[in-house]
């Protein structure tokens, strides 16, 4: 019997070795514990992406997590490096950064000189099939391999180099092992046995095979010898490795010696937040105090004792926690925005801070709204606060991001990553591709699935969808498909960049974490996401792009130029009647935060009449209030249908503003403070514990403390149960009141624009798209319903973005911008606008001569009517374009290019609609369904305005373009859709059984016809569907915006 030797795995991969590793880091850690491995090194290809998650999981199961990575070399091989100490960590991070920066994505590599320069603190393995040693041996025998080994010894020294051996049970392998063993002994180097694992368990092998096929662009049927044999690259325990290397026992036991030398852990990261610039002779704390009191004079005008006390309390805690520099750095970014005239507003729990308000980081006065500071910062919290800054999307936000890079250096700042995982649709497409399924069926199948993921275990859900598209889940290939999709779901697919999270560091950030080039020029991204950063104490500042802030910013100069009015969002009329009348009608297409179907269904019942009503409206349609069953009690109390009651008289001051119903996180924290005697910090800990997937034991302990505290104050029985229920169901999803107030400010400003400056509102809204809830086609139709004319793209009138001009009646109209023309290059469009400004184009020939357009661009512009100002109909312009064949212009002139009139009739209305949608995705004319209204009436299909006049319970037939679909997780399987026709919207609700039966029709039809029953209550009308079928009409339609 083979003696079992101690063993540590020194070369394991996770799925962060993209398209190679087949398991998540947590699975690897869990399997290591099962195998009783004392230590495992995660050595992923080209990065340390999964290391924070792996280290965290290993801590929880009692396994030591060793840090490392495979560094790509210029010859295509990969050098496995393990980290011995903090210096080695920084060198590994710098080496990986050097490999990636300045090279195309996916082509990272370093030279041997760069490896040698960064060798200190690292321990090198020679790798196996992908490693440089075996590749050199296969290329030039032991002589070439010996030269390579000598080069490694020169880089790392004998004491920091180990020769790796793997056994994958394939023919010819023993010859390679024997050669490597001879080389190791010749150079006096230790041997180490590894699995070079891609799998945590053998059953993960089907995922590894799938990844191989995707990488090699082949199918399982065709892959052959490309697939790894024998499932040999699987994590093994000491017993299995001792048996596998019984003739090389030292290769097994040496792994423990190497592991013991790798003492670095992620808790030793050399991270420091940058110091802020301060005035002469001032500390950061003194500088912050000076700025806060200066700002408070402007913000509060008169500093009352209450304001002074709150600011002092906050400043004292900030100083105690050594956070002054963080606030100063964020304030410096805000000051840059103010200097450059860029709108900026802090969101989230930062709005609970009077210090943030005094510094103009946020725009909500937390003292006036009695907001709870501990929701933002407390001593017990033990982590840095989180300040998110909203900026206008697009160029202005990029200007701020580039300012941060300039301030802290290319290697002193980076965007946080986002791990893009396999969701339902991607998993289905990739698994089906590998198994050779018909692409058309796969597309139909993926269209039936949620874009976010499966609603239950894919092994249960997927078979019924497969049957609906003609795939057999019981056939062997079908069974394999279901299992493969289930295993792929949730695995890392690739790395993206966070929408706005930036990490800043004192000194070099690539001493802390590797950096990579982002897809956008001028940006770098770190290899970890925001959760990794939070776990490791790395501070990020979120610079988030908000489309509506871009709209607000764009609208001001438009209104100034075309209406002669100066709009100042800081001094808009409070509680404007026209704004609230519009909100009460749910006339909110394009209005920030209150334009969704659910918000529109709530507004007529809510009847908001003051700003705090809008704060509640923003917050109430969220999973927290819905899951916590708070929405209907609040609305019923507001409408006088239920009495306003409180769980306990002591809670009335906390819950009075929301009619006794807790809607905000701060209220629940205050309830814990008043009802159970919690401190602010304890209340925040309770909120976070209830609102995260943490240990059941900890949650039960806090709930016990809560009940004991309430019992001591005489709150027991149902009152105590109601309070606990409110906190536990609400904590995860509930909105901070401060966040709702910050968003309500923007919602009010956008509603004010729509009510008082509609032309500028729609112009800016279309220019800022993509954003919001609706497709531009819907926004254009909404503008028409509000008396704002949208003019088509024109080669002599349009700019890249939409603009305002006076129409033939002298009214302000929106001119559609070139940005909506499909396939038109921006630089060409901007050149068109410049040329037209110098001298209007006189003919298609002139357009060709000066416009710099290619044939395809000319055709699209002609087909959408953009040549109308040249005196040409669409077909006439297309006829002239068709004569252009790329010949030289003198030859064209000699041949009389484009002189003959078009022999073709011009497009009819239906053809124009098709051309509009094909060329721009929308039409500026009437809604296409108006052409079919008489035919629809004969079939009994009502228009949206006719449905609005129907009584509750009336049977109806409705139809229209599906512009929005929603199936929220809180809706218990219900699906909601909004249908649009020429007169407006109809909201339809599909019960779970009907949705299951007609899923393919409901989720994939561009136009739907629905039989149903009108449900009308409190001015809100929906149609409860009884049957659904595709509405078959020869008309184009925009894509629906689907949310889940």
TORVO-404139 format. One record per residue (C-alpha): x, y, z. Coordinates in steps of 0.5 Angstrom, whole numbers, padded with zeros to 4 digits, always signed. Example, Ala and Ser with C-alpha at 12.3 -4.5 7.8 and 13.67 -1.06 7.14 Angstrom:
+0025-0009+0016
+0027-0002+0014
REM end
This chain:
+0000+0000+0000
+0003+0007-0002
+0005+0011+0004
+0000+0018+0004
+0005+0024+0004
+0003+0031+0006
+0001+0035+0000
-0001+0042-0002
-0004+0044-0009
+0001+0049-0012
-0003+0050-0019
-0010+0050-0019
-0015+0054-0024
-0022+0057-0023
-0027+0060-0028
-0023+0066-0028
-0018+0063-0032
-0023+0065-0038
-0025+0059-0042
-0021+0054-0039
-0022+0053-0031
-0029+0050-0030
-0031+0052-0023
-0032+0058-0018
-0027+0060-0013
-0032+0058-0008
-0033+0051-0011
-0025+0050-0011
-0024+0052-0003
-0030+0047-0001
-0027+0042-0005
-0020+0043-0002
-0023+0042+0005
-0027+0036+0003
-0020+0033+0001
-0017+0035+0007
-0012+0040+0003
-0008+0044+0008
-0007+0050+0003
-0008+0051-0005
-0005+0056-0009
-0010+0059-0014
-0006+0061-0021
-0011+0063-0026
-0008+0065-0033
-0006+0072-0033
-0009+0075-0027
-0011+0075-0020
-0019+0076-0021
-0022+0070-0017
-0017+0071-0011
-0021+0075-0006
-0027+0071-0007
-0022+0064-0006
-0019+0067+0000
-0025+0069+0003
-0028+0062+0002
-0022+0059+0004
-0022+0063+0011
-0029+0060+0012
-0027+0053+0011
-0020+0053+0014
-0016+0052+0008
-0010+0057+0007
-0010+0061+0000
-0004+0062-0003
-0003+0067-0008
-0001+0067-0015
-0002+0067-0023
+0000+0065-0029
+0004+0070-0033
+0004+0070-0041
+0011+0070-0044
+0012+0073-0051
+0013+0066-0054
+0006+0064-0052
+0008+0060-0046
+0005+0061-0039
+0010+0062-0033
+0006+0060-0026
+0009+0065-0020
+0007+0064-0013
+0007+0070-0008
+0012+0069-0002
+0012+0076+0001
+0009+0083+0000
+0014+0085-0004
+0013+0079-0009
+0005+0081-0009
+0007+0088-0012
+0012+0085-0017
+0007+0080-0019
+0001+0086-0020
+0006+0090-0023
+0008+0085-0028
+0001+0083-0030
+0000+0090-0031
+0006+0091-0035
+0004+0085-0039
-0003+0088-0041
-0002+0095-0041
+0000+0098-0048
-0003+0091-0052
-0009+0089-0055
-0014+0086-0050
-0013+0079-0050
-0005+0079-0052
-0002+0081-0046
+0005+0078-0045
+0012+0080-0042
+0019+0079-0044
+0024+0075-0040
+0028+0082-0038
+0021+0084-0035
+0020+0078-0031
+0027+0078-0028
+0026+0086-0026
+0020+0084-0022
+0023+0077-0019
+0024+0079-0012
+0019+0076-0007
+0016+0071-0012
+0017+0063-0013
+0017+0060-0020
+0014+0054-0022
+0016+0051-0029
+0009+0049-0031
+0007+0043-0035
+0004+0043-0042
+0003+0051-0042
+0009+0052-0039
+0016+0055-0042
+0020+0048-0040
+0016+0043-0043
+0015+0047-0049
+0022+0048-0050
+0023+0041-0049
+0018+0039-0054
+0021+0044-0059
+0029+0043-0058
+0030+0037-0053
+0034+0037-0047
+0039+0042-0049
+0034+0047-0051
+0030+0046-0044
+0036+0046-0040
+0038+0053-0043
+0031+0055-0041
+0032+0052-0034
+0038+0056-0033
+0035+0063-0035
+0030+0061-0030
+0035+0060-0025
+0038+0067-0027
+0032+0070-0026
+0029+0067-0019
+0035+0063-0016
+0035+0056-0015
+0032+0057-0008
+0026+0061-0011
+0025+0056-0017
+0021+0049-0017
+0020+0044-0023
+0013+0042-0024
+0011+0035-0026
+0004+0033-0028
+0001+0026-0029
-0005+0026-0034
-0005+0019-0036
-0004+0020-0043
+0001+0016-0048
+0008+0019-0049
+0007+0023-0042
+0012+0018-0038
+0018+0021-0043
+0016+0028-0042
+0016+0027-0034
+0023+0023-0034
+0026+0029-0038
+0024+0034-0033
+0026+0030-0027
+0033+0029-0030
+0033+0037-0032
+0031+0038-0024
+0036+0033-0022
+0042+0036-0026
+0040+0043-0024
+0039+0041-0017
+0032+0044-0016
+0026+0041-0012
+0021+0037-0016
+0013+0039-0014
+0007+0035-0016
+0001+0039-0018
-0006+0037-0022
-0005+0044-0026
-0013+0043-0024
-0018+0046-0028
-0024+0042-0025
-0026+0042-0017
-0029+0035-0019
-0029+0030-0025
-0037+0032-0026
-0034+0039-0028
-0031+0036-0034
-0037+0037-0039
-0036+0045-0037
-0028+0045-0039
-0030+0041-0045
-0035+0046-0047
-0030+0052-0046
-0025+0048-0050
-0030+0048-0056
-0032+0055-0055
-0025+0057-0055
-0023+0053-0061
-0029+0055-0065
-0032+0048-0066
-0037+0043-0063
-0036+0037-0059
-0038+0033-0065
-0032+0036-0068
-0027+0037-0062
-0023+0030-0062
-0017+0031-0059
-0017+0038-0057
-0021+0036-0051
-0017+0034-0045
-0017+0027-0044
-0019+0023-0037
-0022+0028-0033
-0014+0028-0031
-0014+0036-0029
-0018+0035-0023
-0016+0037-0016
-0014+0031-0012
-0012+0030-0004
-0006+0027-0001
-0008+0020-0002
-0009+0020-0009
-0003+0024-0011
+0002+0020-0007
-0001+0014-0011
+0000+0018-0017
+0007+0020-0016
+0009+0014-0012
+0016+0013-0015
+0017+0021-0014
+0015+0022-0007
+0019+0028-0006
+0015+0031-0011
+0009+0030-0007
+0012+0032+0000
+0016+0038-0003
+0009+0042-0004
+0008+0043+0003
+0015+0046+0004
+0014+0051-0002
+0007+0053+0001
+0010+0054+0008
+0015+0059+0004
+0009+0063+0001
+0007+0067+0007
+0003+0073+0004
-0004+0073+0005
-0009+0079+0002
-0009+0082+0009
-0002+0085+0008
-0004+0089+0001
+0000+0095+0001
-0006+0099+0000
-0007+0107+0002
-0012+0112+0000
-0009+0118-0003
-0007+0124+0002
-0012+0130+0000
-0009+0137-0002
-0009+0142+0004
-0008+0149+0006
-0001+0151+0009
+0000+0148+0016
-0006+0145+0016
-0008+0137+0017
-0013+0134+0013
-0018+0134+0019
-0017+0142+0020
-0018+0143+0012
-0024+0139+0012
-0027+0143+0018
-0025+0150+0015
-0029+0147+0008
-0035+0145+0012
-0036+0151+0016
-0035+0155+0010
-0040+0151+0006
-0045+0151+0011
-0045+0159+0011
-0047+0158+0004
-0052+0152+0005
-0055+0154+0011
-0054+0162+0011
-0056+0162+0019
-0052+0157+0023
-0057+0155+0028
-0055+0151+0034
-0058+0145+0031
-0054+0145+0025
-0048+0147+0029
-0049+0141+0034
-0050+0136+0028
-0044+0138+0024
-0040+0138+0030
-0042+0131+0032
-0041+0129+0024
-0034+0132+0024
-0032+0129+0031
-0034+0122+0028
-0030+0123+0022
-0024+0125+0025
-0024+0119+0030
-0025+0115+0024
-0019+0118+0020
-0024+0119+0014
-0022+0127+0013
-0018+0125+0007
-0023+0121+0004
-0029+0127+0004
-0023+0132+0002
-0022+0128-0004
-0029+0127-0006
-0030+0135-0005
-0024+0136-0010
-0028+0132-0015
-0034+0136-0014
-0030+0143-0014
-0027+0141-0021
-0035+0139-0023
-0037+0146-0021
-0031+0150-0024
-0032+0146-0031
-0040+0148-0030
-0041+0140-0030
-0048+0138-0026
-0046+0134-0020
-0050+0131-0014
-0049+0126-0009
-0054+0120-0008
-0055+0114-0003
-0054+0114+0004
-0049+0120+0003
-0055+0125+0003
-0056+0123+0011
-0050+0127+0012
-0050+0135+0014
-0042+0135+0012
-0044+0132+0005
-0049+0137+0004
-0045+0143+0007
-0039+0141+0002
-0045+0141-0004
-0043+0134-0005
-0051+0132-0004
-0057+0137-0005
-0061+0134+0000
-0061+0138+0007
-0061+0132+0012
-0063+0136+0018
-0069+0139+0015
-0072+0132+0013
-0069+0129+0020
-0065+0124+0016
-0061+0119+0020
-0053+0120+0020
-0052+0113+0022
-0055+0110+0016
-0049+0113+0013
-0043+0113+0018
-0042+0110+0025
-0037+0107+0029
-0039+0100+0030
-0040+0100+0022
-0032+0098+0021
-0032+0100+0014
-0031+0106+0010
-0037+0110+0008
-0040+0110+0001
-0041+0117-0003
-0044+0116-0010
-0043+0122-0015
-0048+0122-0020
-0046+0126-0027
-0049+0127-0034
-0048+0121-0038
-0043+0122-0044
-0037+0127-0045
-0038+0131-0039
-0038+0125-0034
-0032+0122-0038
-0028+0129-0037
-0029+0128-0030
-0026+0121-0030
-0020+0123-0034
-0019+0129-0029
-0018+0124-0024
-0013+0120-0028
-0009+0126-0029
-0009+0128-0022
-0007+0121-0019
-0003+0118-0025
-0005+0113-0030
-0002+0108-0025
-0005+0111-0019
-0013+0110-0021
-0017+0105-0024
-0024+0103-0026
-0027+0097-0022
-0029+0091-0026
-0035+0088-0027
-0035+0080-0027
-0040+0079-0033
-0043+0072-0032
-0047+0067-0036
-0054+0068-0035
-0060+0064-0038
-0059+0067-0045
-0052+0066-0046
-0051+0060-0043
-0057+0057-0047
-0053+0060-0054
-0046+0057-0052
-0048+0050-0050
-0053+0050-0056
-0047+0052-0060
-0042+0047-0057
-0048+0041-0058
-0049+0043-0065
-0056+0045-0064
-0060+0049-0070
-0058+0057-0069
-0065+0059-0071
-0068+0054-0065
-0063+0057-0060
-0065+0064-0062
-0073+0062-0061
-0071+0059-0054
-0066+0064-0051
-0072+0070-0053
-0077+0066-0048
-0072+0067-0043
-0071+0072-0038
-0065+0077-0039
-0063+0076-0032
-0063+0069-0031
-0067+0063-0030
-0073+0063-0025
-0072+0057-0022
-0067+0051-0023
-0065+0050-0030
-0066+0043-0030
-0073+0044-0028
-0075+0050-0032
-0071+0049-0039
-0074+0043-0041
-0081+0046-0042
-0078+0051-0046
-0074+0047-0050
-0081+0043-0052
-0084+0049-0054
-0079+0050-0060
-0079+0043-0062
-0072+0041-0058
-0073+0034-0054
-0070+0035-0047
-0071+0027-0046
-0066+0025-0052
-0059+0024-0050
-0056+0031-0053
-0062+0034-0050
-0061+0032-0043
-0053+0034-0044
-0056+0041-0046
-0060+0042-0040
-0054+0040-0035
-0049+0044-0039
-0053+0050-0038
-0055+0049-0031
-0047+0048-0030
-0045+0054-0034
-0050+0059-0031
-0047+0064-0026
-0040+0062-0028
-0035+0068-0030
-0036+0069-0037
-0031+0075-0038
-0029+0082-0034
-0032+0088-0036
-0032+0095-0033
-0036+0098-0027
-0041+0104-0030
-0037+0109-0025
-0033+0106-0019
-0026+0109-0019
-0021+0106-0014
-0015+0111-0012
-0009+0110-0009
-0003+0113-0006
+0003+0112-0010
+0002+0106-0015
-0005+0102-0015
-0001+0097-0019
+0003+0095-0013
-0004+0093-0010
-0008+0090-0016
-0006+0089-0023
-0009+0094-0028
-0011+0092-0035
-0013+0097-0041
-0021+0098-0041
-0025+0098-0048
-0025+0105-0048
-0019+0109-0049
-0016+0113-0044
-0018+0108-0038
-0015+0103-0034
-0019+0098-0030
-0017+0094-0024
-0018+0086-0024
-0023+0086-0018
-0030+0088-0017
-0033+0093-0012
-0035+0087-0007
-0028+0085-0007
-0025+0092-0006
-0030+0093+0000
-0028+0086+0003
-0021+0088+0002
-0021+0095+0005
-0020+0098-0002
-0024+0105-0003
-0027+0107-0009
-0031+0113-0011
-0037+0112-0016
-0037+0117-0021
-0044+0115-0024
-0047+0117-0031
-0054+0119-0030
-0058+0120-0037
-0063+0125-0034
-0057+0129-0031
-0055+0130-0038
-0062+0131-0040
-0062+0137-0035
-0056+0140-0037
-0057+0140-0045
-0064+0143-0043
-0061+0149-0040
-0058+0152-0046
-0064+0150-0051
-0069+0154-0047
-0064+0160-0046
-0063+0160-0054
-0070+0159-0056
-0075+0161-0051
-0070+0167-0047
-0071+0164-0040
-0066+0162-0035
-0067+0156-0032
-0064+0155-0025
-0065+0148-0022
-0063+0150-0015
-0069+0155-0015
-0075+0152-0019
-0082+0154-0016
-0083+0149-0010
-0089+0145-0011
-0091+0147-0018
-0099+0146-0019
-0098+0144-0027
-0092+0139-0025
-0097+0136-0020
-0103+0136-0024
-0098+0132-0029
-0096+0127-0024
-0103+0126-0022
-0105+0124-0029
-0099+0119-0029
-0097+0123-0036
-0090+0121-0034
-0086+0118-0040
-0079+0121-0040
-0080+0123-0033
-0074+0121-0028
-0076+0115-0024
-0083+0115-0024
-0084+0113-0032
-0085+0106-0031
-0092+0102-0031
-0092+0101-0024
-0090+0108-0022
-0096+0110-0027
-0101+0106-0024
-0099+0108-0017
-0099+0116-0019
-0107+0117-0020
-0108+0113-0013
-0102+0117-0010
-0104+0124-0012
-0098+0127-0010
-0098+0135-0009
-0092+0136-0005
-0085+0135-0005
-0085+0129+0000
-0090+0126-0004
-0085+0125-0009
-0080+0122-0005
-0085+0117-0002
-0087+0116-0010
-0080+0114-0012
-0079+0110-0006
-0085+0106-0006
-0085+0102-0012
-0079+0098-0010
-0078+0090-0008
-0078+0092-0001
-0084+0096+0000
-0087+0090-0004
-0084+0084-0001
-0086+0087+0006
-0093+0089+0004
-0093+0096+0005
-0095+0099-0001
-0103+0098-0001
-0103+0099+0007
-0100+0106+0005
-0104+0108-0001
-0111+0105+0003
-0109+0110+0009
-0107+0116+0004
-0114+0115+0001
-0118+0114+0007
-0120+0107+0007
-0116+0105+0013
-0115+0108+0019
-0107+0111+0021
-0105+0106+0026
-0098+0105+0030
-0095+0099+0032
-0094+0103+0039
-0095+0110+0041
-0087+0111+0042
-0086+0110+0034
-0091+0115+0032
-0086+0121+0031
-0082+0116+0027
-0088+0113+0022
-0092+0119+0022
-0090+0122+0015
-0091+0116+0012
-0098+0114+0015
-0096+0109+0020
-0093+0105+0015
-0085+0104+0015
-0082+0105+0008
-0075+0108+0009
-0069+0104+0012
-0068+0110+0016
-0075+0109+0019
-0073+0102+0021
-0067+0104+0024
-0070+0109+0028
-0075+0104+0030
-0070+0099+0033
-0067+0105+0037
-0073+0107+0040
-0077+0101+0041
-0071+0096+0043
-0066+0102+0045
-0061+0100+0040
-0055+0105+0038
-0055+0108+0031
-0049+0104+0030
-0053+0097+0033
-0059+0099+0028
-0054+0100+0022
-0051+0093+0024
-0058+0090+0024
-0060+0093+0018
-0054+0090+0014
-0055+0083+0018
-0062+0083+0016
-0061+0085+0009
-0055+0081+0007
-0054+0073+0006
-0050+0073+0012
-0050+0067+0018
-0057+0065+0020
-0054+0065+0027
-0052+0072+0027
-0059+0074+0024
-0062+0070+0030
-0058+0073+0035
-0060+0080+0033
-0067+0079+0032
-0067+0076+0040
-0063+0083+0042
-0069+0087+0038
-0074+0083+0042
-0071+0083+0048
-0070+0091+0048
-0077+0091+0046
-0080+0087+0051
-0076+0091+0056
-0080+0097+0054
-0087+0093+0054
-0087+0092+0046
-0089+0085+0046
-0094+0080+0042
-0097+0082+0035
-0094+0089+0035
-0087+0086+0036
-0088+0081+0031
-0090+0087+0026
-0084+0091+0027
-0079+0085+0026
-0083+0083+0020
-0082+0090+0017
-0075+0090+0019
-0073+0083+0016
-0077+0083+0010
-0075+0091+0008
-0068+0091+0010
-0065+0088+0004
-0069+0092-0001
-0072+0098+0002
-0069+0105+0000
-0066+0110+0004
-0070+0116+0005
-0064+0120+0003
-0063+0117-0003
-0071+0117-0005
-0070+0125-0003
-0064+0126-0008
-0068+0122-0014
-0074+0126-0012
-0070+0133-0014
-0068+0130-0020
-0075+0127-0022
-0078+0134-0020
-0074+0138-0025
-0075+0133-0030
-0082+0134-0029
-0082+0141-0029
-0078+0141-0036
-0084+0137-0039
-0089+0141-0036
-0086+0148-0038
-0081+0147-0043
-0084+0141-0047
-0080+0142-0053
-0073+0143-0050
-0075+0137-0046
-0076+0132-0051
-0070+0135-0055
-0065+0133-0050
-0069+0127-0048
-0068+0124-0055
-0061+0127-0055
-0059+0123-0049
-0062+0117-0051
-0060+0111-0049
-0063+0112-0043
-0070+0111-0039
-0075+0106-0040
-0078+0108-0047
-0075+0107-0054
-0075+0113-0058
-0080+0111-0062
-0085+0112-0056
-0082+0118-0054
-0083+0121-0061
-0090+0119-0060
-0091+0122-0053
-0088+0129-0056
-0094+0129-0062
-0099+0128-0056
-0096+0134-0053
-0096+0138-0059
-0089+0138-0060
-0087+0137-0067
-0081+0132-0069
-0078+0134-0075
-0075+0129-0079
-0067+0128-0081
-0065+0133-0086
-0058+0134-0089
-0059+0141-0089
-0062+0142-0082
-0060+0136-0078
-0054+0136-0073
-0051+0130-0069
-0056+0131-0063
-0063+0133-0064
-0064+0141-0064
-0070+0146-0064
-0072+0150-0069
-0079+0154-0071
-0083+0150-0075
-0088+0153-0081
-0093+0156-0076
-0087+0159-0071
-0088+0154-0066
-0082+0150-0063
-0080+0143-0066
-0075+0138-0065
-0071+0137-0071
-0068+0129-0071
-0061+0129-0070
-0056+0124-0075
-0055+0120-0069
-0061+0116-0070
-0059+0114-0077
-0057+0107-0077
-0050+0106-0080
-0048+0113-0081
-0041+0115-0078
-0041+0120-0073
-0035+0124-0076
-0039+0124-0083
-0045+0126-0080
-0041+0132-0076
-0038+0134-0083
-0045+0134-0086
-0047+0139-0081
-0041+0143-0082
-0041+0143-0089
-0049+0145-0089
-0047+0151-0084
-0042+0154-0089
-0047+0153-0095
-0053+0149-0096
-0053+0143-0100
-0056+0144-0107
-0057+0137-0110
-0055+0130-0109
-0049+0131-0113
-0047+0137-0108
-0048+0132-0102
-0044+0127-0105
-0038+0132-0107
-0038+0135-0100
-0041+0130-0095
-0036+0125-0095
-0041+0119-0095
-0040+0112-0098
-0046+0109-0102
-0049+0105-0096
-0050+0112-0092
-0053+0116-0098
-0058+0110-0099
-0060+0111-0092
-0061+0118-0092
-0064+0118-0099
-0069+0113-0096
-0071+0116-0090
-0073+0123-0093
-0067+0126-0091
-0066+0129-0098
-0073+0133-0098
-0069+0140-0097
-0066+0138-0104
-0073+0138-0107
-0072+0131-0108
-0077+0125-0106
-0075+0119-0103
-0075+0115-0109
-0072+0120-0113
-0066+0121-0109
-0065+0114-0109
-0065+0114-0116
-0059+0119-0116
-0056+0115-0111
-0056+0108-0115
-0052+0112-0121
-0046+0113-0116
-0042+0107-0117
-0035+0110-0114
-0032+0112-0121
-0028+0119-0121
-0032+0125-0121
-0030+0128-0128
-0032+0121-0131
-0039+0122-0127
-0040+0129-0130
-0038+0127-0137
-0043+0121-0137
-0049+0126-0134
-0049+0122-0127
-0056+0122-0124
-0059+0127-0129
-0065+0123-0132
-0071+0123-0127
-0073+0117-0123
-0078+0113-0127
-0080+0110-0121
-0087+0112-0117
-0085+0115-0110
-0086+0111-0104
-0093+0110-0101
-0094+0111-0093
-0093+0104-0091
-0087+0104-0095
-0084+0110-0092
-0086+0107-0085
-0082+0101-0087
-0076+0106-0089
-0076+0110-0083
-0076+0104-0078
-0071+0101-0082
-0066+0107-0083
-0068+0110-0076
-0072+0106-0072
-0077+0110-0071
-0082+0115-0075
-0084+0122-0074
-0090+0121-0077
-0097+0118-0074
-0096+0112-0071
-0096+0106-0076
-0102+0103-0073
-0107+0109-0075
-0107+0106-0082
-0110+0099-0079
-0115+0102-0075
-0121+0101-0079
-0119+0094-0080
-0118+0093-0073
-0125+0096-0071
-0128+0091-0075
-0125+0086-0071
-0127+0089-0065
-0120+0091-0063
-0121+0098-0059
-0116+0103-0059
-0112+0106-0052
-0117+0112-0052
-0123+0107-0053
-0121+0103-0047
-0120+0108-0042
-0127+0110-0043
-0129+0102-0041
-0132+0101-0035
-0129+0096-0029
-0131+0089-0031
-0132+0090-0039
-0129+0085-0044
-0125+0088-0049
-0120+0086-0054
-0114+0090-0055
-0108+0090-0059
-0102+0094-0060
-0094+0095-0061
-0091+0091-0055
-0086+0097-0052
-0085+0094-0045
-0085+0087-0042
-0084+0086-0034
-0084+0080-0030
-0081+0082-0023
-0079+0077-0018
-0084+0081-0013
-0090+0079-0018
-0091+0072-0016
-0090+0070-0023
-0095+0075-0026
-0092+0079-0033
-0094+0086-0035
-0094+0089-0042
-0095+0096-0044
-0098+0096-0051
-0098+0102-0055
-0102+0105-0061
-0104+0112-0064
-0108+0114-0058
-0103+0112-0052
-0102+0106-0048
-0106+0100-0045
-0103+0096-0039
-0104+0089-0040
-0103+0084-0034
-0102+0076-0035
-0103+0071-0030
-0098+0066-0029
-0102+0060-0032
-0103+0064-0038
-0096+0067-0039
-0094+0059-0038
-0098+0057-0043
-0097+0063-0048
-0090+0065-0046
-0087+0064-0053
-0092+0069-0056
-0092+0074-0050
-0085+0074-0050
-0083+0074-0057
-0089+0078-0061
-0087+0085-0063
-0095+0086-0064
-0100+0083-0059
-0107+0082-0059
-0111+0081-0052
-0117+0079-0050
-0119+0081-0043
-0123+0084-0038
-0122+0091-0036
-0120+0093-0028
-0121+0100-0026
-0119+0103-0019
-0118+0110-0017
-0117+0112-0024
-0112+0107-0026
-0114+0102-0031
-0111+0095-0034
-0113+0089-0038
-0113+0083-0035
-0111+0078-0040
-0115+0072-0042
-0112+0070-0048
-0106+0073-0053
-0104+0072-0060
-0099+0075-0065
-0103+0081-0068
-0101+0080-0075
-0100+0087-0079
-0096+0089-0085
-0093+0094-0080
-0086+0096-0077
-0085+0096-0070
-0080+0098-0065
-0076+0093-0060
-0079+0093-0054
-0076+0095-0048
-0076+0089-0043
-0074+0089-0036
-0074+0083-0030
REM end
